[in-house]
Amino acid sequence: MKITEHIQNADGKTLFSFEIVPPQKGVGISDLYKNIDPLMEFKPPFIDVTTSREEYIFLERENGLVERKVTRMRPGTLGICAAIQYKYSVDTVPHLLCGGYTKEETEYLLIDCMYLGIQNVVALRGDAMKGEKYFKPALGGHSYASELVEQIDALRCGRYLNEDTGYKGCATDFCIGVAGYPEKHIEAPSINYDLQMLKKKVDMGADYIVTQMFFDNQKYFDFVKKAREMGITVPIIPGIKPVSTKKHLQLLPQAFKIDLPEPLINEVAKCSDNNAVRQVGIDWAVHQCKELLDFGVPVLHFYSMGKSDNIYKIAKELF
């Protein structure tokens, strides 16, 4: 079922969902199941599965030279999606990236999704490769998420890349999610420009928006208001990430270019260990989510980052 259909069928009730990260190459899926199992109590209608772009590793050869090799440390997104759908009978949402993929490779991934009965995807540009300052598309790939959305939407009309050779494929039925940034994307010169780019993705065919994590609800409320004023009418799902270690005070702003509220910073700074920090993060997220529930958000979407015990405690207070 499509994400938009899940939201419509909820008849105004806020849904629970979460995002997982594939294990590193060669690691089994059992630990992933251990983190998913407790969260199934809250009946998530869908689970997102992230995709990692390629990265460089450096191999030292016997002659003393160093070889730069491209690899993917967390492959298997579609396989994990299929396994979760089979095990839990829940819809899965693979993330598709511009970075590291040609248009042809993207089409193959989408066809595989169709074969697996996966109806939902999230279209993302992705980050620059590690060690590179700016994002560079793969040769023959997309530079912007809006272009990726346009390709997925073309498949919904039965338009494939090789039509000039006479190939005709059947129309697909994908529901397309895209990312939104309440505190603007790092590369956007302003929040209004960023919203214009978001509207372009919606105009190209995006069906819903999932936001970057935020810790100040007012930023989400303002973001939704400005989006609606700009003519963006699709559902806007808030993304929630509970703080769990003191390092998050530095890592989260650095990695995601977001601000943390001073009261949250002060409470974390008082903590003597990460167990205390984890509880502060849970309490803050519960309060944050209660406000969002009162606002009437369609879904509370949690970024699990591989662990679920704190998300379980938050959800237990809410659902």
N, C-alpha and C positions, 0 to 999 in steps of 0.2 A: 504494500500500500504506500502511496505517496505521503511525504511529510505533510503537505498541505491538506490531504484527506484526513490524516490523523488529527490535525488541528481542528478541522471542520467537524469531525465526528465527536470531538471532546465537548462540543456544545458550550464553550466558554470556560471549561475547567482547565486549569494549568497542568500540563503534562511534565513528566520527569524524563530526562535523557542524559546521556553522558558520552564522552569521547575517550577512546583508548589509543595507546601507542603500541604498534607491533613490537614484539621482542626482537632483540638483535639477531643477526644472521646466525643460524645454527642452534638457537635456543628454542626449546619446546613451548607448546601453547598452554601447558597445564597451569603455569603460574598466572597466565592471563585469565583462565577460567576461574581460578580461586578468587580473583578480584572482581570478576563479573558476577559470580554466583550470589553473593549477599545482596547486590543491587537489584537483582531480579524481583525481590520482594516488592519493589515499588512500581513494577509493571511498566518499564520503559517501552514505548512503542517503537523506538529506534535507537541504534547505537552507532556513533561515528567511529571510523577507523582512519587514522592519519596515514599519510604517505611521506616518506623521506626522499629527498632528492639525492642525486649522486654526490659523492665527495671524493677528494683526492687522498690517497695514502702513498707513502713513500717507502719503497723497498730497497734495502741495501744489497747490492750484488757482490759476488765473490771478487770481482775486479776492483772493488772499492767505489764504483759508481752508484748513484742513486737513481732508481727508476720511479717516475711518477705514474701511478695507476689509478684509474677511476673505478670506484666500487659503490655499492649500496649497502649500508650497514643494517638497515631495517626493511628488507623486502617482504613481500608476502601479503600486502594489503588485501588483495582480492581473495586470496586463499583464506585469510582470517575472516573476512566478511562471509564467505560461503560457509565456513565452519560454525560461526556464530548463528547464522540463520538456521542451519541444520540442527544445532544443539538446543537453541532456545526458542525457535520459532518466532523470531523478532526481526524486523527489518534492519538492515545495515546500510550505512552510508559511507562509501569509500571517498577519500579526498583525492582529487585529481589535480596535478600540478602542471603549470607551463614549463617550469624549470626542469631541464634534463630530458624532455620528451619531445619528439617530433610530432607533427600532426598525424602522421600515419600510426605511430605508436599509440597516440591518444585514441585514435579510432579503434585500434585493436583492443585496447582496454575497455572501451565502451561496448564493443561487441561482446567481449567476455562477460561484462556486467549483464548484458541482455540475456546471454545464455544461462547465467546463474540466477536469473530472476531478480536481479538487483535493480530497483526502479529509481533510487535516489542517489545523487552524487553531489559533492561540494566542489565547485570550480575555484581554484586558487592560482595566483601567479606563483607563489612560493618565494623563498628568500634567495639571496645571492649564494653561490657556492662558498663554502668555508675558504678563507684566504683571499676572496675576491671582494672588493669594496662595493661594486655595483652589480645588479642583476644582469645576467646575459642569457638570452634564450638559447636553446639548442638550435643548431643549424636546421632550418626547416620547422622550427617550433614557434610557439606563440610568445609574444612579448608581454601581453596583458591578459588579465583574467577575463575581460570583456570579450576578447577574441576566442578564448576557450569556451565561454558561454555560447558564443555565436556558433561554434562548431557543433556543440552538443545539441543546440536548438535545431541546427540543420538536419541532424539525424532524426529528430522528432518529425521532420517533414519528409524523411526518406531520402535526403540528399547526402550522398557519400562522396569521399574525396576523388574516387576514380570514375566519376560519371562520364568524363570525357572519353573513357575507353569503352563505354557502353554498359558498364556495371550498374545495376540497379539493386538497391537493398530495401528491405522493408522498413517502414517507419518505426522508430522506437518510442518509448513512453516515459522518458526520464523526467523526474522532478529535480530541478537544479537549485542548489543552495550556493550562496556566495558570502564572503566575509564583509562585515561592516566594522568601522572603527570609531567608537564614541569619543576617543581622544585624538582622532585622525591618524592616518597612516604616516609613518615616519618620513616618507618621501613626498608627501603632499604639502604644498606650500601653505594651505589653509584648510580649515574644516569645511568651508563652503566648496572649495575645489574638490575636496575628497568626496563630499556628498554628490557633486556633479558626476564624478567617476562611478559612484555607487549607482546612481540613477541610470547611467549608461549600461551597466551590467543588467539592471532590471529591464531596461528597454530592449536589450538583446535577448531576453528570455528567462532571466533568473526568477524563480518562484518564491523564494524566501531568503532571509538574511540571518546569519548567526554572527553575533558581535564578538570582537576581541574581548578578553577578560577586562573587567573594570572593578574598582573597589568603592567608588563613589556613585551611588545610584542617580544622583542629580545629573551626572554626565550622560547616563543612559536616557533619562527622561528628556533632556535637552536634545539629544541626538535623534530620538524618535520624533519629537516635535518638529525639528528642522527637516527631517526626512519626509514627514507627511506634508509639510508646507511646500516642499519641492515636488510633490506629486508621486512619491514612493508609497504605494499602498499595500505591498506584500507584507506578510508577517515578519516581524523583527524579533528574533529570539535572543535573549541575553545569555552571554557566556560567563560562567561563574568559576572562579578558581580560589579555593581556600588557601591562605598562607599556612605553611607547615614547618618552615625552618627560618632561623634568623637570617640566613643567607638570602632569602627571598626579598629582603629589604633592598638589596643591591641587585640581585639577579633579575627580578621581574621588571623593574624600570629599565634596566639595561637591555634585556632581551626583547621586551615588548613595547618599550617607549611609553610607559604609562606612569601616572602619578599614584602614590598611595596616600590616603588621608592621614593627617597628623595624628588623630586619636589612635588609629591603628598602629602607626609607627611607634607611638609612645608605649602602647600596651605590649607590643612585641619586644621593645627595648628593655622593658622591666623583667622579662622572663629569664629564669635562671638556666633553663634547658629547653630542648626542642619539644619535649612533651607538653610543657607549658605553652610554648608557641603554637603548637598544634591545637590546643584547646582555645586559645585566643582566635585562631583562624576559623575554627568551627563556630564559635559564638558570633564572630563578625559576619560570617556567611549566613547564619540563620537569621540574624537581624536584617541583613541585606535582602535575603530571599523573601522574608515576610513583607517587606515594603514592595517588592516586585510583584508578589501575589496580589497585594491590595491594588496595585496599578493595573492588574489584569493581563500580565504577560502570557503569551500562548504556551510557552515551554520554559522550564528552568533547565538549562543545558550546562553540565558540569565538566570541567577539564580534569580528568583523573590523573593524568601523568603517570600512570602505572600503578597507583595505589588507590584503594577504595574505602579504607576504614573510616577516614574523616568524612567522606561524602555520604557514607551510610549513616553516620551519626547526624549529619545535617538533614538528610532526607527523612530520617525517623522523626524529626521535629516538625516536618512540614507536610508529609503525605500520610 
